[in-house]
Amino acid sequence: RAAMERDPRFVGALRLRAQGRHEAAIQMLSDLVMAATEGKTDEEQMALALAPVYYEYGCALACAERRAREVDYDAAGDAAEQEAQKEDTGVEVTDTADREDVGESTERVVDAEEEEQPPSKRARTTTEEGPRDSTREDDDAAKEEDEAEEEEEEVPADEDDDDQEEEEEESDAELAWKMLDQARCIYERHVDAPETRRDALSGVARCCVQLGDLDRDAGAWGDAIVEYAACVDRYETRGAPYAIDERKRMVAAAAAAAAAYVACPAGDDVVAGLDLVVAKAEDRLARAEELVNAAQTKLNELLLVAADSSSSSGGSAVDDADAKKDVAALAVEVQAAIDALAEAKGPQGGGGAPPRSNGSTPAAGGTPTSSG
């Protein structure tokens, strides 16, 4: 594994991902995967050394897919806003500056009754050099159209096949799922060997939380619950000690699983856990409450360990600031799960946050409370 993880392409891709340059990382990891698997048997492609590469490739693809979806969402929102402003004011808004000035400027308001009529065909075919022969131009245009139609009819069959293959090409999300599932399968093969057990269980847990995120993005709530629950189960099966990043991942997985239970359609049974135990629809919110409590407990444990680690290691201010941002983000996720559960339970369910046995959710960046 060490040799593959020292490959300049792998190291470079990790650096690019940290900078948010996911497309560049995808290209680098794609080249690495191709070089590492070309001409290899199926069994050789399942080597443990390749699991980190598949994992990082899948993560980069998933991040790129989310980034593209966010861009599309923002663009759709901007278009809707511009259309609404145009209907309200009659001003055609084309950019941010226009939106800021829309209340002050009406220079581009178009009065339909005063709108200029389009120039005549004769005027359109007149240039500074003088009039053109519009009849000749029309003939030339018709000839060009006929030639274009003939070229379309003569497109070879193999080109049509290529176009069809491009249309059927996998999305980033689909390829990400395949890469992450491949990495998980590899790690699963090594969970029973004493020398690889700990690292393999950690690898499975990392893959599960990423696969859960992909299922959540697709609205496959039951599948997401299975993956999130598997992440927590694998870490607990492996046992302590846990690294800070592993504790963060367990908090995030427990909160996400709770939110997925709430989001799951009320009449649907849910399959959850490594043993694929069915949670009946009527038990859905009870399971969500258990997971919310677990997320809060793990978050408090994380805060205690992070505080001890920071004070004993004398970490830099930058590292401390980054750690606080991560914990604050996790606290927001846990609180969001609490709020979603309270809303789903409604007044009949008592509302509010579920009961806790070891304190309350700390404020973002704060310290945990404990009942002793």
Order of alpha helices (4+ residues) and beta strands (2+ residues): alpha-alpha-alpha-alpha-alpha-alpha-beta-beta-alpha-alpha-alpha-alpha-alpha-alpha-beta-beta-alpha-alpha
